[in-house]
């Protein structure tokens, strides 16, 4: 895990992790050996997570950090009204059951 900095660990137990951890790393940064930065996050599969201010701020700040933008100590703000957020989310429609 050289160059990797875990940011968020899942709350679920992960028995037998190759890294010897008891939880999954779901957000991390990577400083590339010859310069450059990467931010990865495996969450947000539930669109409702975008309504959480901390979740939005983590993603926005991760993207800005990757781009080399200097961030304030409290992080970049990413405020949005619920009504505006609702307009931006892709509607999810349930899949039709397969014919029998």
Beta strands, then each sheet from edge to edge (+ up, - down):
strand 1: 4-13
strand 2: 23-31
strand 3: 37-41
sheet 1: 1+ 2- 3+
end
